[in-house]
Amino acid sequence: MSIDLKGTGVALVTPFTKNNEVDYTALEKLVNHVISGGVNYLVVLGTTGESVTLSKEEKKKVVEKVLAVNNGRLPVVLGLGGNDTTELLKELETTDFKGIDALLSVSPSYNRPSQEGIYQHYAALAKKSPLPIILYNVPARTGATVEVETTLKLAKEFKNIIAMKDASAHVNQCMDMMCGAPEGFVVTSGDDSLALPMMAFGAHGLISVIANAYPKETVAIVNAALKGDFAAARKAHFALTPVMKVIFEDGNPSGVKYFLHKLGMMENVLRLPLVPVKKETAAKIDKMF
């Protein structure tokens, strides 16, 4: 369990062709693009990757493609979450984890479990998982917050629960988590715009959406902050602020996919129920090119 989650991870999008099929050529281009941009690790089949709209066979092929293109250059984190704990445990037993370094597991959505339910869910995963687990708190999507006490209880009881990706936007909660976390437990931002302030009080990095399109610029923020050079980190952050303001206006990954389309990386295609950005948002982005 030696994966280093400090620095910049990128939550890879899944490119689609105009026929709404997975575009493996564009995926190869994307993986090479972010690696060349200096990111520290890859996250595949997360929320940004539209994983809930991919078939089991597509998921398998996407992972195989990412691993083949990466060719061992960077650690790879696999998104593996759900709101049926029993089914998720079955996935742990049947998934081929060769080449995967850790799992990113979002807290259960829709069910809105209690904190005890969230604890029991992750405890069951930790007991069965062959890989380290990154908790993922994103209440805007799941409808339930993983509270600090629950996170710290899990981190202290299970050595293979090694990190929290926090996209709650609750800065005080993140500070409390940092204060109480056991040694070696990593807290990373799941929100591009909050990575800098979170790192100012000790967070270890960012799992980024924007880094799909602008890896070098995102890495510049994170690396400067990790070095304690917050003047440089602020400069890099403010340079990317116009992107941060517009990229999530119509949701994720709609915004970043349009940026990637403008960069010539892929088609501007999403799978329903997600749709491309509105014309007004596209016009704002067009002015940035």
N, C-alpha and C positions, 0 to 999 in steps of 0.2 A: 504494500500500500504506500508507494513512494511518489505518487503524482504530486507535483507542485502546482497549486492553483493560484499562486500569487501572479499578478500581472493581468494581461488582457486575454480573455476567452472570447470567441465569437460564436454567437448563436446562428448557425448557418441557415439561410433560407433554402427552400427547395424550388429550383427553377422548373417551370413548365413550358412546354411548346404551345404553339397556337392551337393545337389539337387537344390541349389539356393533359398531355402525357408528361411524365417526368423527363426533363431535358438533361440527360447525363453529360452531354458535351458542355453545356453551360455550367453544370455542377463542377466539372473538372476545372474549368476556367476560374470559377469562384474560389475553389480550394487553393489553387496556386496563387491567386490574387491576394488572399488574406495571409497566406504563409509568407509571401514576398513582402507583405506590409508589416511583418514583424510581430504578429500576434503570438501568444504563448501556448494556446491550446485551442482545439476545435470542439464545438458542441453540436452534435448532430441529432436530428429528430426531436428538437424542442418545440415550444409553442411557435417560435418564429419560423420553424421549418414546416408549419402546417401539418404536423404529424397526424392529427386526428382525421385528416382527409386522405391519408395514404393507406393503401391496402397492406396487408402483412407482407406480400411479395414485394411490393414497392419499397417498403421500409427496409427489407433485407437487402435489396439491390442498391438502395441509396447508401446504406452503411458500407456495403462492399466497395462501392465506387469511391467513397470518401477515404476508406482505408487504403485502397489501391493507389490513389493519387497522392495521399499523404506519405505513403511508403515509409512510415516510421519516423518522419521528421518531427512531428509534434504529438503530444498526448492527445487522446481522443476521449471525449465524454459523451455518453449516450443518454438521451432523454428517455426515461422509462417511468411513467407515472400513470395513475388512473384512480377512479373512484370506487373500484371493486377490488378490495384487498386480496381476496381469494384468487381472482383472475390474474392479478399482478404477480402473485407468488408462483402461479403456473408459468407465467412468462419467464420468470427468473430461472425456472427449471429447464425450459425448452430453448432459450435464446443462446446462440453461440456468441460468447463474449471475447473470442480471440481477437486481439488487437485493440480492445477497449480498455481504458485505464480507470474509468470511474463512471458512476451513474448519477444523473441529475433527475431527481424525482420530485415532481410538483405535488403539493398537498392535494388531497381529494377535493374535487369540485362538485358542485350541484348538491351533494348530500348535506353539506354544511355540518360536518361533524363537530362535536364538542372537543375541547382540548384533550380530554381523555381519549376520545376516538382518534384524534390525530396522532397522539402519542402511541396508541396501540397499533395503528396502521404502520407507522415508521418502525416501531419495535419489531413487528412481524417481518418487515422487509430486511431489517438489519440482521436478524437471526438467520435469514436464508441467503442473503446476497453474497456472491463470491467476490464482489468488488466494493471499493469504498463508495459511500453514498454522499451526495451533496443534497441537502434539503433545499426546497424552493418555496419561498413564501411570496405569493402574488395575489393578495386578496381581491384586487379588482377583477381578476378572472375567476377565482375559485369561490368567492363568497364567504370565505372564512380565513381569519388570520391565524398564523402559527405564532402564538405568543412567546415572549422571551422565556418565560419559565419552562414552557414545553420544549423549546429549542435547547436550552441549557441542560435540561434533564436528559434528553436524548444524547446530547454531545458528551455528557459525563458518563452515561451508562453503556454506550456502545462505541468502541474504539474505531469501528469502520464507518461511523457517521462523522465525516471529517470537515464539513463546511456547510455554510448557509448562503445561498443566493437570495438576497433580500430585495424585492421590488415592491415593498409596502409603501414607500415614500414617507414612512414614519421615522424621522431621523432620531428622535429621542429613544425610540424602541431599539434602533440599531446601536446607539451608544450604550444602552443598558446591556445589550447582548455582548458587546465588546468588553465591557467591564467584568462580566461574569463568566466569560468563555474560558474553558480549560486551555492549557498551553497547547499550541499547535492547531487549535480549531480556527478555520479560515472563515472570515466574513467577507463576502464580495458583493458589490452592488449589482443589481439586476436592472438598473435604470441609468442610462447614459448620462442624463443631465445631473444626477445626484452622485455620480462616482467621485467627483472632486471633493465635495464637502464630506462625504463619508470617509474618504481616504485621509482627510485632514485629522480625523479623530481615530484613525487606526485601521480602517478597513483595508483589505489586502489587494483589491483590484476591482475588476469589472468583467461581467459577462455581457458583451455588447451586441446591440442590433446594428448600430451605425457602422461598426467596424466591417460589416459586409461590404459596404461601399467605400469607406474611408479608413482602412486599417492603419495606415501610417499616422494619420492625424489623431486617431483614437489612442493608439499606443503612445504617442508623444505626451498626452495628458497623463496617462497612467504611470508611465515610467518616470516622468518628472516628479509626480506626487510620491511615488515609492522612494525616490531619492531624497525627499524632503525639500525639493526645489519648487516651492509653491508659486513663486513668481513666474517661472517657466510654465508650470502647470496651468495657472490662470490664463496666461497668454494663449496657450494651445486650446484651452477650453473655450475662451471667448472667440477664437478663430472658427471653432466648430459650432458655436451657438446658433447661427442662422439655420444650420441643418437640423439641430436639435429642436428648434421651434416648429419647423414645418413637417418633419418626417413622421410624427405621430398624430398629425391632425385628423387623419382618416383611419387611424388604427394601424396595427402592426400585424403582418409585414407589408401592408399595402404601400406605405410610404417608402420604405427601403427598397422595395421591388421597383418602384418607379425611378428612384435614384439609380439603381443598378441598370435599368433599361436605358436611361439617359447616358450612362457610362458605356453602353454597348455590350454589357455583360450577359443580358438575357431578355426574353420577352416580358412584357408587362402583363402577366397572366397569374391569376390566383384561382383557387378552387372555391366554389360556393360552399358555405354562405358568405365567404369573404369576396370582396369585389375590389377593383382598382380604385385609386384615389379619384376624387371628384375633379371635374374640369378646372374649378377654381384653385384647388390645391396643386394640380399639375401645372397650372400657369405660374404659380409662385415658384415651383421648383425649376421650371423652364428658364426663369430669369436668372437662375444661379449658374447656368451653363453658357 
